[in-house]
């Protein structure tokens, strides 16, 4: 009888450990999807040329168009509404907070090193570009454990030629 009880207890422990491993893998998948979405949003934003500056022969990023393109890409790739709240079919359950959205144009000399001490991020841009930092929360399935949170960072430069 005690062997049967031991088998049931060990199976419960094994299944619990297996479920924790599956959840960690899902969290890593969510992190990768978030990173890809941030990178795509930064790239899309960095390609939004200012038409007035372009008519003068300058390659500058239009900040408003860049913000709109980044927002659209984040909404499409993370399945969010316009306020950053996940849609019902999204893999996320908590709103995505866009903490930093910075357009670096010719008001800086290049190469320009962007530093953000608060989020421990540093990137060097060689031409105009966009920097994005977003806060993403992965909800845990087990209520005993806290949710996993990331500050996902991305940057992209204006591509020329």
Beta strands, then each sheet from edge to edge (+ up, - down):
strand 1: 97-104
strand 2: 112-116
strand 3: 121-125
strand 4: 129-138
strand 5: 148-157
sheet 1: 1+ 4- 5+
sheet 2: 2+ 3-
end
